[in-house]
Amino acid sequence: MAGVLLANPNPVQLNPQTAGALQQMGVSADSGFLPKELFSWQAVLSPVGFLFLLLGGFLIGFGARWAAGCTSGHSITGLAALQLPSLLATLGFFAGGLVAAHFILPWALGLLR
């Protein structure tokens, strides 16, 4: 409901450095938050895209089971209860996100081209 009531009709404004980095990886910077190079049926139904979906789903399930909870459960509830395992899990989530954004995403985009 908030997305409808508070919708912004203006295009997404990206930092020029971010737009340049995305263009170097083959992602058009003018496609907003859901670039068609990643979120189109053509990309998803390609053999590499399907493999990424399958592998990503497995890793999400494995990670949630191994960490004994999901990202929101640990990062919101666990940290609010001052639980050390939740702090360690949250640090792992952030580290994994940084690795994915800086290393895995550029590599994966190269495979989708």
Phi, psi and omega in degrees: 000318181296326179296331178278314183288325184250026182298140178254116183284349181283148178293159180294132179261112178259150173300137181304326178293320178295316179299319178295318179296320178295319180295326176295330179273358178091017179251126180288132184283348183266008183265009174078209185281344180238081182297136184295338178292340180248328190245026175261161178297327179298317180289319184290321184272000175289157180302319180291317178298318179295320177297319177297319178298315181296312180295318179297318177297319177297315182294323177298312180296317179296316181295318179295322179289317182293321180278359180060039177157172182264176183299316181291323180298316180287312189287331180262297185288314183295317179292325177296330178269007178058043180271124179300317178301326178291323176296315179296319179296317180296318176298321176295322178298315181293318178297317178297322177295320178295317177298317180296317183290323186265338184238310186287317181299311177300322178295316181294321178295327175296326179286331182281344181288000000 
